[in-house]
């Protein structure tokens, strides 16, 4: 008997949950209403809870927050669908480990990877989260208000960010020295130079650890990060900015995406919903943030095309 082989669906369906900031009191999050079993993988991108034992005003207060987070992951575990939990800055590595410890279907993922483990897919997920509550940004654009721009270039948050991105990219690839980068960013004075050196060390460390983690994993790769990439449309915040709005996402992450070209980067942290692409060394990477609180159904098909099927919250 002959005939055509059955078509194998190699697309994957992700349930993305981000920045829900659970609290001990107030309105309950509708976790039992999530369509978990309709998806191949749940991607929790951090800040499941708003405080943790190591950062709250008291251990007892922190425990109350962590109880809510534990309940959230325990329910997901009963659904028997694989879950990856990326540590956020409100539930960093040690906290996320406590929230997920001993759960069969939930894998905390920071500087590590896992395969999807379901259906006929070749995709692997790399996780990059937060090690502590505070996530300082390297080369934060408001730190360099005197960037010399071309006479015809208007000074806006986007043009300043693009200048920082291009100059940092040239530095990372070795075509710009440290002193040349400092000149391009308009850095003057001892305090500014000290801050610059610290920021640059942070940039190099983050870039190298993300690139190394992705390159250790078979392609194709989906990157799940708590912090959003630098200078994408949803990387904006208003507070504390000299110019009203600024980009404060991870520059190391953005440069690592450009270097390695994963299929997609799903992230949170900025509380801004958005979908875009960034150019990479070998094409492009889709970037997505579901917002806050953010729950979305996302499909990655067998060609590597990403689409947001539905915003669920």
C-alpha positions, 0 to 999 in steps of 0.5 A, spaced: 500 500 500 502 506 498 500 513 499 503 520 501 506 520 508 502 524 513 504 531 514 507 532 521 506 539 524 512 541 527 509 548 530 509 549 537 504 553 541 506 557 547 502 560 553 506 566 555 505 569 562 509 575 564 509 580 570 503 578 573 506 580 580 502 576 585 500 579 592 498 576 598 492 580 598 487 583 593 484 580 587 486 573 585 489 571 579 485 566 574 490 561 574 485 555 573 482 559 567 488 559 563 488 554 557 494 550 559 493 544 556 491 547 549 499 549 549 505 545 548 509 549 553 508 554 558 513 560 558 513 564 565 518 570 564 518 572 571 516 577 576 510 572 578 510 575 585 511 582 587 516 581 593 520 575 595 523 572 602 530 576 601 527 583 599 521 584 603 520 588 609 520 582 613 521 574 612 514 573 614 512 578 609 516 575 604 513 568 605 506 570 604 508 573 597 512 566 596 506 562 598 502 565 592 507 564 587 508 557 589 501 556 589 501 558 582 506 553 579 503 548 583 497 549 579 501 549 573 504 542 575 498 539 575 496 540 568 502 536 566 504 541 560 512 543 561 513 549 564 519 553 564 520 559 569 525 564 568 527 568 574 525 576 574 528 581 578 522 580 583 523 573 583 530 572 582 534 565 581 534 563 588 527 565 589 524 562 583 528 555 585 524 555 591 517 557 588 519 551 583 523 546 587 520 539 587 515 540 581 515 535 576 513 539 570 516 546 572 523 547 570 527 554 572 531 556 567 537 561 567 543 561 563 541 554 561 537 550 556 531 545 555 528 542 549 521 542 548 520 535 550 513 534 546 511 533 539 515 533 533 519 539 534 526 541 534 526 547 538 530 548 544 529 554 549 534 558 552 533 562 559 536 568 561 533 571 568 535 575 574 540 574 579 538 579 584 532 584 585 536 590 582 537 589 575 542 595 573 542 597 565 549 597 562 550 604 558 543 606 560 541 612 555 540 618 560 547 617 563 550 620 557 546 626 555 552 629 551 552 624 546 555 628 540 550 627 534 550 629 527 547 636 525 542 633 521 540 628 527 534 630 532 536 628 539 530 624 541 530 618 546 530 613 539 536 617 536 540 617 542 539 609 543 541 608 536 547 611 537 549 607 543 547 601 540 551 602 534 557 604 538 557 599 543 556 594 537 562 596 534 566 596 541 564 588 542 566 586 535 573 590 536 572 595 531 572 601 536 577 601 542 574 603 549 577 610 549 574 611 542 567 609 545 568 613 551 569 619 546 563 617 542 558 617 548 561 624 550 564 621 557 567 627 561 570 627 568 572 622 573 565 620 576 563 619 569 569 615 567 568 610 573 561 609 572 563 608 564 568 602 566 563 599 571 557 599 565 562 596 560 564 590 564 557 589 565 555 589 558 561 585 556 559 579 562 552 579 559 553 579 552 558 573 553 554 569 557 548 569 553 552 568 547 555 562 550 549 559 552 545 560 546 551 557 542 552 551 546 545 549 544 542 545 538 539 550 533 533 552 532 533 556 539 527 560 542 530 565 548 526 567 554 528 573 558 525 577 563 529 583 561 527 586 554 532 587 549 535 594 549 532 599 544 526 595 541 519 599 541 517 596 547 523 598 551 521 604 554 520 607 561 518 614 563 520 615 570 527 618 572 529 620 565 532 627 563 528 627 557 521 624 559 522 617 556 528 613 555 530 606 553 533 601 559 533 594 556 539 590 556 544 592 551 548 586 552 542 582 550 540 586 544 547 585 542 547 577 543 541 577 539 544 580 533 550 576 534 547 569 534 540 570 531 535 565 535 528 564 532 525 569 537 526 572 544 520 573 549 521 578 554 517 582 559 520 587 565 518 593 561 510 592 562 509 594 555 506 590 550 509 589 543 512 585 537 517 587 533 523 584 529 531 586 530 536 585 524 541 579 526 548 577 523 544 571 519 537 574 518 532 577 524 529 575 530 522 576 533 522 580 539 515 580 543 513 582 550 506 580 552 505 586 557 503 587 564 500 583 567 501 579 560 498 572 558 498 570 551 498 564 546 504 564 541 505 560 535 512 558 532 511 554 526 516 550 522 519 555 518 521 559 524 515 564 523 512 567 530 505 570 531 501 572 537 494 568 536 491 571 542 492 576 548 488 572 554 489 578 559 
